[in-house]
Amino acid sequence: MERDPVRQKLRDLLWQRGLTMKEASAAIGRSPSYVHQFLARGTPRALGYADADRLAALLGCKAAELRHAAPPKRRPQKRRRRAMPAAGIPGVPLAAVPEVAGEAAAGPGALNEEFAEEKARWYLPESMIRHEGDADPGNLRILRARGDSMEPLVSDGDRLLVDIARRAPGTGELAVLWDGGGLVVKRVEVLPHAEPPRLRLHSANPDYEPYTCLAEEAHMVGKVLWTLRRA
C-alpha cells in the first residue's frame, strides 16, 4: 500500500499516547483487530465519520486529520452498456444487468476500486424492472452486500439491485452511498432545516447506532430497488 498520510498520522498518535492498536479498537467499540486491519491491510480503505470522530477524541486530535478528503479514485468507466435481450422464456424479454466488483458494506464501510468492473451478468424480466421498479434496465447494477448492520433487512452475501440514476437522497430510501469511509447500504434520513445540509444514516440492526454526515460529503451511488437472496 502506498504511503497514506492519514494512516501515518494515526500510527504516530498511537505511539505518542502509548496505545496499542487493540486498545484503540476496543476504545471505539470495534473488534480487537479493526485498527490493525485498517493500518496494515487497508481494510476499510478509509475510516468512517463515526470512527474518525471517536479516534480523534481518544487521541486528542482533530477528526479531520483522520479523514480522507475524497473517495479513492475509481477506474474510468466504460461506455454505458445498453440492456440486451437474452434467451429465456418465449415472449418474456430479459434485460442483462451487470454485477460489479464493488461491495456495499452493511457494517463498517469499505470501497473496492474495481467498482466499475463487471463480475457477472444477470438476466431479469425487463417488464419487472420498468413497471415494478420504475427504472431503465441500462441504469441498474448489482452489488454484493457484506456485514450485519442491516439485518434482518439485508444479510451478508445478499445482492442488491441498485438504480445508479437515482442519486438524490430521499428520506426513507434504502441507498448505497459513499459515507466518507466506504460504500455502505443504509436507510437515509434527510435532516430538515440542517445547515449545512446533513443526512442521518440508519442501520436496521439495533446494535448499530445511526450516524450523521454532511450531505455534500455523502456521495450517493444509487437507490436500492430489490434485494436478491438465497432461500
N, C-alpha and C positions, 0 to 999 in steps of 0.2 A: 504494500500500500504506500502511495506517495505520502510525503511528509504533510501532515494536516495540522495547521496552527491551533485548531480547537482541541484536538486530541493532545497535542503537546502542552497546551495550557492546562488541561485537566491533569496530566501527569505531573506537571510542575507543582500544581496546587496540592495534590495528594501528598507529594513528597514534603512540601513545606509544612503541611498540617500534621504530618506523621500518621496518615491514614492509609490503610490497605484498600485495595480495590474491593475486597469482600466487605469490609466495614462500610465503605461508601455505598455499596449496593444495598446493604441492609438498612442503612440510614434513610434511603429514599424509597423504601418499600419494594425493592426489586429482588429478583433471585440472586443468590450469592455470586453468580458468575456474570451478572449483567454488565458491570463496568469493565471487567476483563474482556468480555466479548466485544464491547464497543471499541476498546483501545487496541486490542491485539488482532481481532478478526474482522473488524469493520462492520459488525452487526449490532445494532442498526447502523446505517450509514451516517445518520445524524441524530442527535438527541431530540426527542420531542420537547415541546414547550414546558410541559409539566415537569419532566425530568431535569431539564436545564434549570428551571426555577428552584427545584429542591436542592440540586447540587450546588448552585450558586449560594443559597442560604447556608448550606453546610460548610462551604469552603470560603465564605466571606468575599465573594467577587460579584461582579455584575452578571446577570443572566445572559446578557448579550455576548459576553466573552465565551460562552459555551454553546452558542447557537451558530449554525452555518447560515450565511447571508442568503443563500438561494439553494434550491434543489440541485443535486448533481445533474450535469448536462446529460441529455439523452442522445442516442444516435439519431441522425436525421431520419425522419420518417419517409418511407417510400410513398410513391404516388398513391392517392386514395384508391382503394380497391372497391369495385362495384360488386354488389351481391350477385352471385351467379347461380343459376338453377342447377340442380343435381338430380341424379336418378333417384327415384323414390316411389311413393305410391302414385299410380297413374292419376293425373288430374289434380294433384296437390303440389303446386310449385314450392320448392325448397330454396332457402337462401343460405349461402355459405357465410358463416360467422367465424372469424379467426380467434383462436385462443392465443393470447400473447404471454410473453415470458415473465412479465411483472407479477408480483404478488401483492394483494391488499391485505394488510395486517389487521386482523381482528384482535388487537393487543398492541404491544409495542410497535411503533412504526418502522418500516424498512422499505427500501426502494431498490429495485433491480434495474440496472441501467439498460437491460435488454428489453425494456417495456415494449418497444415497438417491434420486437422480433416475434414472428409467428411460430408457435409451437405445434399447433394442430388446427384443424378446421372442423367445425360442427355444422350440421345441416338441419335447420329448423324451418317449420312451416312459415312461409312468407306472410300468409294472411294473419297468423297469430301475432307476428311482430308488428304488422301495420295496424291491425284493428284493436288488438288487446293491449299492445304496448305503445300504440300511437307513435311509432318510431320508423325511421328509414333503416332498412337492413344494413346499408352501407356504413351506418354510423355506430354499429354495435361491435363490441369487443367482449371477450370472455376472459376473466381473470380468476385465478385460484385464491381463495381466502385461507389465511392461516391464523392461529391463535384462538383464544376462547372468550374474548371480551364481548362478543356479540351473541354468545349462547343465550337462549336456545334458537334465536332467530337465524344466525349464521354459524355454522360449525366449521372446525378446522378441516380443510380439504374441499369444502363446498366450492362450486364455481359460480361466479357472479356474472350475470348478463348486464353489461353496462352500456348506456347510451352516452357516447362521448360528445354528442352535440349539445347535451344539456349541462351547461357549465355555470349556470347562475344558481347558487344555493338557495333553497327554499325551506322554510320551517316544516318539519315533519318528514322530509325526504330522507331516504337511505341513500348515501352517496359515497363514492370513493374520492378521497381528497389527499393532497399533499399537505400535511399539517405543520410542516417545519422540521419534522423528524423522519418522515417517510410516507408511503402510501398507506392509508388507513380506510377502513369502512366504518362509518358512524352514522347515527341519526342526527340530522342537522337541526339546530335551533338558531334562527337569526334574531339576535338580541335587539329589541326595539329601542329606539332613541339612544343607542350607544354611540358615543363619539370619542375616538373614531369608530367606525362600524366594526362590530365583533360577532363572532359565531361561537355558540356553545356546542360542543360535540359530545354526544351521549352514547354510551355503551348499553347493550341490553342486559349484560351480566352485572348484577348489583355489586359484585366485588370490585368493579372498576368505576371510579368516580368520573363524572363529566368534567371537561376542562374547556377553557376559553382560549381563543386565538383571534388575532386581528383578521378581519375579512380579507384585507389586501395581501396577507401573507398565507392565506389558505387557498391553494390552487386546486380548484375542483376539477377532477378528471372526468366525472360523469355521474349520472344518476343510475342507481341500481334498479333494473326493471324486474328481474327474477333471480331466484337462487336455484341452482341445479344441484341436486343432492342424491346420493345413492340411497335406496330404500333400506 
